[in-house]
Amino acid sequence: MTVLRIAVLDDHQSVAADFCDWSRLPEPAEVTYLADPAPDEDALVARLRPFDVLVAMRERTPFPRRVLERLPQLRLLVTTGRRNAAIDLAAAADLGIPVCGTGSHAPGTAELTWALILAVARHVPEEDAGMRAGGWQTTLGTDLAGATLGVVGLGRLGARVARIGRAFDMDVVAWSQHLTDERAAEVGVRRVGRDELFATADVVTVHLVLSDRTRGLVGRAELARMKRTAILVNTSRGPIVDETALLAALREERIAGAGLDVYDREPLPAEHPLRRERRAVLTPHLGYVTRNTYEVFYGEAVEDVAAFLAGSPVRVLRPE
């Protein structure tokens, strides 16, 4: 009997096996868990060519057309989550490779957003480092109660973050291109113009999907409108914020600080200047990296593969 070869990609913490039960598959399978990213496309293709099924973690490994064309053995590509901008869905469709998605778990990213807001506002990493070095009280924190929270994008995650802001007794305002007064009222916040949000918010937090429309949306002009005492947080996608403009704003002290979980390049290169920026609190794209999220991601990935092999309907992603 032919053995199905499955590769689970980008298992950085080597924990995917704890959340996968491949015994439910209707045919025998050999599963390989890959922890480290390939150094380049040729190495990636060489590594993945023997596999029939690939399970990709969100946008960690890119699958452009030129990579997919070099994987003739590939029968199914599964991505965690409902969308993955790193996969060329049109190319996959042309090549007859179904791409399936899974559900997700919303609270994780919203909770990390607030961890970053609080860490920047109260200088938690700096004070922690000072304590470990024998120091005591070197910074002044920023109060959130009574301050203005500006939410850029009021979808599922943005709305969750906004509601938590209200619990902190913040004045919460929101903007996105198609936001309506009705949607804002539903969440219990005020809709304002883009310029007003950046000019008046004490904390600006970004919750948009990366697209041609949102790439670079927070640029030099938006950062220039922000208060010198304001904080910018991005747990969405790195390219939504102009990285060069943000670095300049931090170095020139035109904003108070930034909390970042996402970057233009991931993993963030070891020599990247953001790693040396004292006004930035950095986390390595941890928004969705929680036990509950992984239970959904990997559990439903197994379900997708099992359904595909059984000829049952699967959650196929379509090009937008």
Secondary structure, DSSP 8 states (H G I E B T S, - for coil): ---EEEEE---TTS-GGGG--GGGSSS-EEEEE--S--SSHHHHHHHHTT-SEEEE-TTSS-B-HHHHTT-TT--EEEESSS--TTB-HHHHHHTT--EEE----THHHHHHHHHHHHHHHTTHHHHHHHHHTT----------TTSEEEEE--SHHHHHHHHHHHHTT-EEEEE-TT--HHHHHHHT-EE--HHHHHHH-SEEEE----STTTTT-B-HHHHHHS-TT-EEEE-S-GGGB-HHHHHHHHHTTSSSEEEES--SSSS--TT-GGGG-TTEEE-SS-TT-SHHHHHHHHHHHHHHHHHHHHT----B----
